[in-house]
């Protein structure tokens, strides 16, 4: 009975959401609705360069500073839910400003440095080789193939400012920051994620002392889209 009451009761703390690399948050609607069914006070932030405008190239430090300024406006600690690239921002923030957070929840988070071929290609593309390529070839098919090999659909949609911003972000390895996190942390991961593999989630679980890992079976990179009820239940039960 006690567990049921905990599950169905509202989270007595504001939940702030950092979405991933996306230009719309429409796909979050089912998750947000599921969280609100628990009586949760939840706010989705508009992230500069993605769902809010920027007028210059940003670094990861810029995003951490922006998040600090944003959360300074909140009363008391918050629960920070961060997906994919949002996790890349949340990890150094949690390491630097633990007093701002009651709980950190990472969903299929970015932040572990990889050097496989698609990732190397993406760094080269985002670093400017694609611009050079446009001056050498007018072949749309060749460029599309290069983007496909790099799994760089996000690059094709990005503005020039965000292309360089992404280059800044994906060059950072956050393992040291993960080891510094002392905020209570829950890590939620899709079992079949191909973008940030489950091995990344397990590594984060090992690096963040005292963290909890929950794997969503058969889910991919965005379990909050495909399994909103399960993800919201995990969050409500573990906090």
N, C-alpha and C positions, 0 to 999 in steps of 0.2 A: 504493500500500500504506500509506504514511504517513497519508494522509487517512482511510482506512478504520479504521486503529487509533485515530485521534483521534475518529472518529464513534462507535465502539463502546466506547470507554473511559469510565470513570466520571468525572463532574465532581468534581474534588478540592476541593470547597468546598460548604458547606451552602446549599441553595436554599430561600429563604423566599418564600411566595406571599401576595400581597394580592389577595383576590378583589374583584369589583365590587359594585355595589349589588344584593345578593341576600340572601335569608334562609336559604338552604341552599347547600351546596357539592357536592351530589350530582353535578351535571353535570361536575365537574372530575375524576371518577374515572378516565376513560379517559386523560386527559392525565397525571395523577399516575402511573398504571400504566406509561405509555410512558416517563416520566422514570425511574422506578425500574428499568425494563429496562436502562437505561444504568448502573445501580449508583449512582444519585443519592440523596443524603441530602436529602429534601425535606420541608418542614413548611408546612402551610396554617394561617395565623393566623386566629383568630376575631376579627372586627372589631367593636368596640363599637357597639351600636345595630343591628347587622345579624345577625351570628352570635354575638354576646355582648350582655349586658344593659348599659344605661346608665340613670342616674337623673336626668340633666339634659341640656340642649341642649349639643351640642359644636360647636366651631369647627374650621377646618382646622388651626389651631395646636395645638389639643388632640390631634388625631390624630397630628400630627408628634411631639409630646412623648410620646404613648403608644407610637409606633413606636420612638422612641429608647430608652425604658425597656425595651421588649421586646428590642431587639437588643443592649442592654447586657449581657443575660444570656448571649449567645452568645460563644463563644470565637473570636476572629479575625473576619475579614471574611466577609460573606455575599454571595450572589447574590440580588438582589431582583427577583422576577417580579411585575408589577403589572398588573392588567387593569381597564380602564374607570375607575370611581371609585377603585379601588385605586391607579391611576396618579396620580390627583389628590393622593393622600397621598404617594406615593413621590417625586414631582417636587420639592416643596420640601424633603423630607427629604434627598434626594441632594444638593441644592444647599447645604444647611446642614451635613450630616454626611458628607462624602465619605469620611472615614476608616473608616466602618462598612461600606462596600460595595466589593466587588471588581468587580461588574458590575451594571448596571441594565438590566432588560428591561421595556419598556413594550408591552403588548398592547392595541391599540385604546383608548388612554388618554384619559380626560377631562382637561380643564385649559385648553383654548383657549376663551376667552369668545366666545359667539355671541349675536346679538340678533335672530335670525329670530323670526317670530310664535309658533311653538310654544314656543320657549325663553322668550320674554317672558311668555307665558301661564303657563308653569310657574313662573317667578319670582313672578308675582302670586299664583298658587294657593298656593305654598309659603309666601308671605309672609303669608297669612291671609285672603285674599278668599274662599276656599272656605268657611271657617267663617261668614263674614258671609252667604254665599249660602245656607247651610242655614237661617238665620233668616228669610230672605226667601222662599224657595221650598221646597216639600216635594217637588219633582219629581225623582225619581231619574233619569229620562231626561235632564233638562236638565243635571244634574250630571255624568252619565256622558258626555254630549256634550262638556262643557267639558274633562273629563279626557282624552277622546280627542283633541280638538283640540290639547291641550298635550302629547300623548304621555306622559301622566302615570299610567300603570298602577302605577309604583313608588310614586306618592303615595297612591293608594287603599289600598295595603297597608301604608303607613307609620303608625307610632304618632304621636301629636301631637308628641312629643319629636323624632322623626326627621323629621317634616315641617319643623320649624324648623331642624333640623340640616342638612337638604338645602338649605334656603334659604340658609344660611350658606355652604355649599360651592359651589353653582353661581353665586354672585355673584363668585367670585374668578377673575381671569385670571392664569395662571401663566407667561406668556411671559417675564417678567423672570427667573423662577426657572430656566426652561429654558436661558436664556442663561448662567446661572452654573454649570451642571452640568459638572464636569470628570471625572466617573467614566466609564469605558468604558460605552457605552450602545448597546443594540440595540433597534430599534423594529420590532415585528411588527404588521402591519395586514391586516384583511380587506378585500379589494378592493371589496366591495359594502356596506360598513358604512353604514347610514343614520343611526345615532345619533351616532357620532363619525366623520365622513366621512374618507376617505383624504386629503383636502386637509389635515386636521389632522395626520395622521401625517407628511406631507411637510413641513409647517411645523415640526413638532417636530424632524424630521431636519435642517432648515436651522439651527435655533436651537441645537441641542446639538452643540457642536463635536466633530468626529470620530466622530459616531454612524453606525450602519449601519441601513439600512431594508430590511426584507424584506416584500414584499407576498404574501399568500396569495390566489391567484387564485380567484375565485368565492365566497370566504368572506365572511361578514357580520360582525357585531359581536363574535362570540366564536369565533374560529378554533380556540382550544384545545379547544372542544367538538366541532366538526365535522371538524377536521383535526388531531387530537392527535399523530399520528405525525409529520406535517410540522413542526408547531410545536416538538415536543420535539427533533427532529433539528436544526432551525435553532439552537436554544439550545445543544445539545451541540456542534455544529460551530463555532459562533462564539466560544465561550468558551475 
